[in-house]
Amino acid sequence: MIDLHCHILPGIDDGAENLEEAVSICRLAAADGCRAMVATPHQRRGAWWNCDAAKLARLHRELQQGVGPEPRLHLGGEIHVDSSQLLDELERLPESGLQSLAGSRYLLLEFSAAFSAT
């Protein structure tokens, strides 16, 4: 099993509060059969802008080191869609700091209530 959407980077958003909690979550997932996880911190959403690619990469490495070889952790982002500026930022990947799913060409997008059907 692969978890494509999880908030496991420690202290980044509404997920794991610290490294110890993040490691525990990952180990529980591995015990349940999860072999890979994509850490997808909120990006471009209110207080959770999270576009410091170096910081996210550092936390990703620290978490993988704390977890061990399984589950294999990948970096991504849950990108909030809120304005046309997003398209400009996507054209500047990876310099914009936004994260695709595990370095692929795929994005995990989060739409605001303004985009939902009424």
N, C-alpha and C positions, 0 to 999 in steps of 0.2 A: 504494500500500500504506500502511496505517496500523498502527503498532506501539502496541498498547493497554497494554503492560506492559513497562516498562524502568526500570532503576535508574540514571538518568543525571544526577541532581542531584549536583553535586560535593560529596564529603565527608560525605554524609548517611548512607549505610548500606553495604551490601556491593557497591555499584556503583562508579561512577567516583570515583576518589580525589581528583581536583582538576579545576579548570575546563578546563585544557588537555586532559586525557584525555576529559572529557565532550564537548567540542567535537569532538574527533577521532572519537569514537563516532558522534555525530550526523551528521557529514559522511560517514562511511563508509556509514551507513544511507541517506542521501540518494543517494549514488552507486549504491546497490543498488536504488533506486526507491522508497524510503520517503518519502512527502510529508508525513506528520504522525506525531508521536510523543507519547505521554502519559507524562510522567515520573511514576512510581508508587513513591515511596519507601515502605519499610515503615512502617507506623503501628501503634502499640499492641503492639509485639513486642519484649520484652526490653529491651535497651539502645537499641533503635530506636523510641522512642515517637513522635518526629517530629510533634507536634501544634502546633508553633509556626507558625501559618499565615502570619504576616508573614515569617518567615525563609524558608519554602518559596517564597513568592511572590517574594521578593527573588532567591533563587538561580535560580528559573525565568526571571525577567527578565534576569539577568546571562548565563545560558546562551543564551537566545534572541538576545541582543545579540551574543554571541561567535560564534554559529553563522551569523547572518544570516537571510534570509527563508525558506530551506528547509534542512531540514524545518521545518514549523511545529510548535512545541512547545506542549503543553498540560500543565496540572497535574492530578494525581490522587493517589491513594494506594492502597497495597496494605494493606488493613485486616485486622489479625489478630483472629480471633474466638476469644475465650478466656473470656468470662464474660457474665453477663446485664447487666453494667454497660454493655456496648456499646450495647444498645438505648437506654438513657438518653442516651448520647453522640450517637447517631444522631438522636434527637429534637431535639437542640440544634445541629444543623448550621446554619450554618457556625461558630457560636460555639465548638463543641467542638474545632475545629482539624482534624477529620477531613476528608479530601478526596474528593469524588465524582470520577468520571472526566470530566475536561475541563468541570467545572461543570454536568454533566448530573444527572439523577436516578438514575444507575446507579453501583453500587459494585463495586470489585474486592475480593473477600473472600478471605482466606487462612485456612484451617482448620488447627488443630493436629492432631497424630496422634491425639489423644483422640477426634476426630470421624470418623476414617476407619473404614471397615468392616473387620472382622476375618475 
